């Protein structure tokens, strides 16, 4: 739990930090420091909303019945998987253009007013915050009560992301964003496959989906859940020794299909022919 949650916190935190860095740097370089307050207002509102959503999901469902908790937990896990899948593919293509897109949106917002600037900061950070809140709730459900590993992992990851954001702003660190998001995207797809599997198991326990007692395999004797290696496998890839057929099929299909599409080389448009070549071709 600690490692996978730290990875999620780092990834989501760094995306949010990059948004803030780009917005702040643009305002400073264009001598529009008056709008910094609005940007930070929007960022603070997004952070507070994300924390509130995470708290409501985590603590507001404890008084519900077991089946209802499992239903909400499983649904949140699947929603989190959908968010992270869309996010890794979006960042795969947007890593090189995100700076220009954000600057363009902020430039338009500046002509509207302070509230529009705050909205750009809110939306830029709020999306990552919502994804983090859903992941946090799904991780708490997976880990069970009595452990603080999900919280510690997220705090560590987000803290590292904040430090990297500050260093990037000051020019002390330069990161190849395309490679960073590619490598972390591969790791997150593996983590998301495990979260999907556990989310489906929650829905089975809630009697929303069938097949709870139809196991594809049970290796509890070889990999005890309370052993150090059982705990490590659960904490990193959400592996469970007793896996149902629905979990196994969903995990395999998700990992194979999404990983194949993610690692597929991006298509590049053919270079236009030069005027000389075009003339030579038509003269033959």
C-alpha positions as a Python dict, from the first residue, in 0.01 Angstrom:
ca = {
    (1, 'X'): (0, 0, 0),
    (2, 'X'): (275, 244, 91),
    (3, 'X'): (464, 214, -239),
    (4, 'X'): (165, 215, -473),
    (5, 'X'): (-3, 503, -290),
    (6, 'X'): (320, 703, -288),
    (7, 'X'): (344, 650, -664),
    (8, 'X'): (-14, 771, -713),
    (9, 'X'): (47, 1070, -487),
    (10, 'X'): (368, 1155, -674),
    (11, 'X'): (206, 1126, -1015),
    (12, 'X'): (-109, 1320, -931),
    (13, 'X'): (81, 1571, -717),
    (14, 'X'): (339, 1641, -984),
    (15, 'X'): (70, 1698, -1246),
    (16, 'X'): (-100, 1949, -1017),
    (17, 'X'): (236, 2107, -929),
    (18, 'X'): (322, 2147, -1298),
    (19, 'X'): (-8, 2324, -1356),
    (20, 'X'): (70, 2569, -1075),
    (21, 'X'): (430, 2617, -1192),
    (22, 'X'): (320, 2696, -1548),
    (23, 'X'): (52, 2941, -1436),
    (24, 'X'): (276, 3121, -1185),
    (25, 'X'): (574, 3139, -1422),
    (26, 'X'): (354, 3279, -1699),
    (27, 'X'): (215, 3553, -1474),
    (28, 'X'): (558, 3646, -1341),
    (29, 'X'): (722, 3657, -1685),
    (30, 'X'): (443, 3868, -1832),
    (31, 'X'): (451, 4108, -1534),
    (32, 'X'): (98, 4024, -1421),
    (33, 'X'): (176, 3945, -1061),
    (34, 'X'): (-153, 4098, -953),
    (35, 'X'): (-326, 3778, -1072),
    (36, 'X'): (-113, 3547, -856),
    (37, 'X'): (-354, 3588, -566),
    (38, 'X'): (-645, 3468, -779),
    (39, 'X'): (-446, 3167, -899),
    (40, 'X'): (-357, 3065, -543),
    (41, 'X'): (-718, 3119, -438),
    (42, 'X'): (-835, 2876, -704),
    (43, 'X'): (-563, 2626, -612),
    (44, 'X'): (-650, 2644, -241),
    (45, 'X'): (-1021, 2594, -316),
    (46, 'X'): (-942, 2287, -528),
    (47, 'X'): (-723, 2137, -255),
    (48, 'X'): (-986, 2197, 15),
    (49, 'X'): (-1261, 2048, -201),
    (50, 'X'): (-1049, 1740, -277),
    (51, 'X'): (-971, 1685, 92),
    (52, 'X'): (-1340, 1728, 177),
    (53, 'X'): (-1447, 1474, -85),
    (54, 'X'): (-1186, 1226, 39),
    (55, 'X'): (-1298, 1275, 401),
    (56, 'X'): (-1667, 1237, 318),
    (57, 'X'): (-1604, 919, 120),
    (58, 'X'): (-1372, 771, 384),
    (59, 'X'): (-1551, 862, 706),
    (60, 'X'): (-1906, 931, 589),
    (61, 'X'): (-1971, 571, 484),
    (62, 'X'): (-1867, 398, 806),
    (63, 'X'): (-2220, 402, 951),
    (64, 'X'): (-2365, 227, 649),
    (65, 'X'): (-2430, -146, 623),
    (66, 'X'): (-2152, -377, 507),
    (67, 'X'): (-2316, -439, 169),
    (68, 'X'): (-2367, -67, 110),
    (69, 'X'): (-2007, 11, 204),
    (70, 'X'): (-1883, -256, -35),
    (71, 'X'): (-2110, -125, -310),
    (72, 'X'): (-1984, 232, -267),
    (73, 'X'): (-1624, 117, -231),
    (74, 'X'): (-1638, -101, -541),
    (75, 'X'): (-1803, 172, -746),
    (76, 'X'): (-1544, 429, -631),
    (77, 'X'): (-1261, 190, -720),
    (78, 'X'): (-1393, 136, -1072),
    (79, 'X'): (-1448, 511, -1114),
    (80, 'X'): (-1091, 573, -997),
    (81, 'X'): (-964, 322, -1254),
    (82, 'X'): (-1160, 501, -1526),
    (83, 'X'): (-1007, 835, -1419),
    (84, 'X'): (-650, 706, -1410),
    (85, 'X'): (-688, 529, -1745),
    (86, 'X'): (-807, 848, -1911),
    (87, 'X'): (-537, 1046, -1732),
    (88, 'X'): (-240, 831, -1839),
    (89, 'X'): (-351, 842, -2203),
    (90, 'X'): (-416, 1216, -2190),
    (91, 'X'): (-74, 1288, -2038),
    (92, 'X'): (86, 1057, -2295),
    (93, 'X'): (-13, 1302, -2569),
    (94, 'X'): (-42, 1629, -2375),
    (95, 'X'): (295, 1628, -2193),
    (96, 'X'): (455, 1836, -2470),
    (97, 'X'): (167, 2078, -2522),
    (98, 'X'): (24, 2128, -2172),
    (99, 'X'): (228, 2443, -2114),
    (100, 'X'): (99, 2619, -2423),
    (101, 'X'): (-261, 2513, -2359),
    (102, 'X'): (-258, 2638, -1999),
    (103, 'X'): (-96, 2967, -2095),
    (104, 'X'): (-357, 3020, -2363),
    (105, 'X'): (-643, 2955, -2121),
    (106, 'X'): (-491, 3183, -1859),
    (107, 'X'): (-433, 3460, -2112),
    (108, 'X'): (-801, 3445, -2205),
    (109, 'X'): (-904, 3440, -1838),
    (110, 'X'): (-695, 3749, -1764),
    (111, 'X'): (-903, 3946, -2010),
    (112, 'X'): (-1224, 3838, -1834),
    (113, 'X'): (-1135, 3908, -1472),
    (114, 'X'): (-1000, 3776, -1143),
    (115, 'X'): (-1271, 3513, -1095),
    (116, 'X'): (-1184, 3359, -1432),
    (117, 'X'): (-816, 3338, -1334),
    (118, 'X'): (-912, 3168, -1009),
    (119, 'X'): (-1129, 2926, -1208),
    (120, 'X'): (-834, 2825, -1428),
    (121, 'X'): (-627, 2744, -1118),
    (122, 'X'): (-921, 2562, -959),
    (123, 'X'): (-993, 2344, -1262),
    (124, 'X'): (-627, 2274, -1332),
    (125, 'X'): (-565, 2138, -981),
    (126, 'X'): (-918, 2020, -903),
    (127, 'X'): (-915, 1738, -1156),
    (128, 'X'): (-601, 1587, -1006),
    (129, 'X'): (-744, 1638, -658),
    (130, 'X'): (-1065, 1453, -743),
    (131, 'X'): (-869, 1162, -887),
    (132, 'X'): (-650, 1155, -574),
    (133, 'X'): (-954, 1159, -344),
    (134, 'X'): (-1110, 863, -527),
    (135, 'X'): (-782, 672, -522),
    (136, 'X'): (-737, 744, -153),
    (137, 'X'): (-1082, 611, -70),
    (138, 'X'): (-1029, 302, -285),
    (139, 'X'): (-691, 240, -115),
    (140, 'X'): (-842, 276, 234),
    (141, 'X'): (-1113, 26, 143),
    (142, 'X'): (-852, -215, 8),
    (143, 'X'): (-621, -182, 309),
    (144, 'X'): (-899, -213, 564),
    (145, 'X'): (-930, -45, 901),
    (146, 'X'): (-643, -4, 1144),
    (147, 'X'): (-368, 96, 902),
    (148, 'X'): (-236, 438, 805),
    (149, 'X'): (-29, 319, 507),
    (150, 'X'): (-258, 471, 239),
    (151, 'X'): (-245, 813, 407),
    (152, 'X'): (131, 796, 466),
    (153, 'X'): (191, 687, 107),
    (154, 'X'): (-15, 969, -39),
    (155, 'X'): (145, 1229, 191),
    (156, 'X'): (496, 1113, 98),
    (157, 'X'): (419, 1113, -275),
    (158, 'X'): (251, 1453, -271),
    (159, 'X'): (531, 1602, -57),
    (160, 'X'): (793, 1482, -307),
    (161, 'X'): (581, 1624, -590),
    (162, 'X'): (563, 1965, -418),
    (163, 'X'): (942, 1970, -370),
    (164, 'X'): (995, 1877, -736),
    (165, 'X'): (751, 2150, -840),
    (166, 'X'): (946, 2412, -645),
    (167, 'X'): (1277, 2291, -789),
    (168, 'X'): (1138, 2290, -1143),
    (169, 'X'): (1014, 2648, -1097),
    (170, 'X'): (1355, 2759, -975),
    (171, 'X'): (1527, 2582, -1264),
    (172, 'X'): (1720, 2342, -1041),
    (173, 'X'): (1560, 2030, -1191),
    (174, 'X'): (1471, 1951, -1548),
    (175, 'X'): (1253, 1647, -1608),
    (176, 'X'): (1178, 1481, -1941),
    (177, 'X'): (801, 1487, -1893),
    (178, 'X'): (731, 1250, -2181),
    (179, 'X'): (954, 979, -2033),
    (180, 'X'): (837, 1046, -1676),
    (181, 'X'): (469, 1011, -1762),
    (182, 'X'): (541, 708, -1981),
    (183, 'X'): (724, 515, -1706),
    (184, 'X'): (484, 614, -1429),
    (185, 'X'): (195, 544, -1664),
    (186, 'X'): (311, 183, -1704),
    (187, 'X'): (333, 144, -1326),
    (188, 'X'): (-6, 306, -1270),
    (189, 'X'): (-173, 77, -1523),
    (190, 'X'): (-51, -222, -1321),
    (191, 'X'): (-177, -60, -999),
    (192, 'X'): (-510, 28, -1165),
    (193, 'X'): (-557, -332, -1278),
    (194, 'X'): (-529, -440, -915),
    (195, 'X'): (-772, -170, -801),
    (196, 'X'): (-1018, -281, -1070),
    (197, 'X'): (-990, -641, -949),
    (198, 'X'): (-1046, -541, -586),
    (199, 'X'): (-1335, -312, -682),
    (200, 'X'): (-1510, -599, -860),
    (201, 'X'): (-1454, -816, -552),
    (202, 'X'): (-1624, -547, -341),
    (203, 'X'): (-1922, -551, -577),
    (204, 'X'): (-1933, -929, -548),
    (205, 'X'): (-1934, -905, -169),
    (206, 'X'): (-2217, -653, -196),
    (207, 'X'): (-2412, -917, -398),
    (208, 'X'): (-2423, -670, -687),
    (209, 'X'): (-2218, -902, -908),
    (210, 'X'): (-2223, -1283, -905),
    (211, 'X'): (-1935, -1530, -866),
    (212, 'X'): (-1805, -1449, -518),
    (213, 'X'): (-1739, -1815, -439),
    (214, 'X'): (-1625, -1916, -788),
    (215, 'X'): (-1248, -1897, -754),
    (216, 'X'): (-1000, -1899, -1040),
    (217, 'X'): (-725, -1992, -792),
    (218, 'X'): (-652, -1996, -422),
    (219, 'X'): (-284, -1981, -325),
    (220, 'X'): (-340, -1874, 35),
    (221, 'X'): (-131, -2166, 159),
    (222, 'X'): (167, -2064, -56),
    (223, 'X'): (119, -1688, -19),
    (224, 'X'): (-43, -1620, 320),
    (225, 'X'): (-213, -1277, 323),
    (226, 'X'): (-42, -1188, 653),
    (227, 'X'): (308, -1282, 534),
    (228, 'X'): (558, -1014, 440),
    (229, 'X'): (553, -1112, 73),
    (230, 'X'): (173, -1139, 73),
    (231, 'X'): (155, -791, 223),
    (232, 'X'): (408, -664, -32),
    (233, 'X'): (211, -804, -326),
    (234, 'X'): (-113, -659, -195),
    (235, 'X'): (48, -322, -125),
    (236, 'X'): (208, -287, -467),
    (237, 'X'): (-29, -454, -715),
    (238, 'X'): (-336, -533, -497),
    (239, 'X'): (-280, -907, -538),
    (240, 'X'): (-515, -1134, -342),
    (241, 'X'): (-428, -1503, -293),
    (242, 'X'): (-789, -1612, -346),
    (243, 'X'): (-912, -1455, -670),
    (244, 'X'): (-1249, -1509, -836),
    (245, 'X'): (-1286, -1579, -1206),
    (246, 'X'): (-1440, -1236, -1263),
    (247, 'X'): (-1143, -1068, -1096),
    (248, 'X'): (-888, -1274, -1288),
    (249, 'X'): (-1052, -1215, -1627),
    (250, 'X'): (-1101, -842, -1566),
    (251, 'X'): (-743, -797, -1441),
    (252, 'X'): (-597, -981, -1741),
    (253, 'X'): (-812, -807, -2003),
    (254, 'X'): (-753, -462, -1856),
    (255, 'X'): (-378, -507, -1825),
    (256, 'X'): (-328, -658, -2171),
    (257, 'X'): (-557, -420, -2362),
    (258, 'X'): (-466, -95, -2183),
    (259, 'X'): (-93, -167, -2167),
    (260, 'X'): (-84, -258, -2537),
    (261, 'X'): (-263, 61, -2636),
    (262, 'X'): (-50, 273, -2402),
    (263, 'X'): (282, 135, -2529),
    (264, 'X'): (178, 148, -2893),
    (265, 'X'): (397, 397, -3081),
    (266, 'X'): (223, 724, -3150),
    (267, 'X'): (131, 780, -3511),
    (268, 'X'): (310, 1066, -3679),
    (269, 'X'): (177, 1248, -3979),
    (270, 'X'): (388, 1210, -4297),
    (271, 'X'): (606, 1509, -4375),
    (272, 'X'): (471, 1724, -4661),
    (273, 'X'): (659, 1700, -4985),
    (274, 'X'): (885, 1990, -5073),
    (275, 'X'): (777, 2220, -5360),
    (276, 'X'): (1073, 2103, -5570),
    (277, 'X'): (982, 1740, -5527),
    (278, 'X'): (619, 1812, -5605),
    (279, 'X'): (718, 1995, -5926),
    (280, 'X'): (947, 1711, -6030),
    (281, 'X'): (673, 1461, -5970),
    (282, 'X'): (420, 1646, -6185),
    (283, 'X'): (666, 1705, -6470),
    (284, 'X'): (726, 1334, -6532),
}
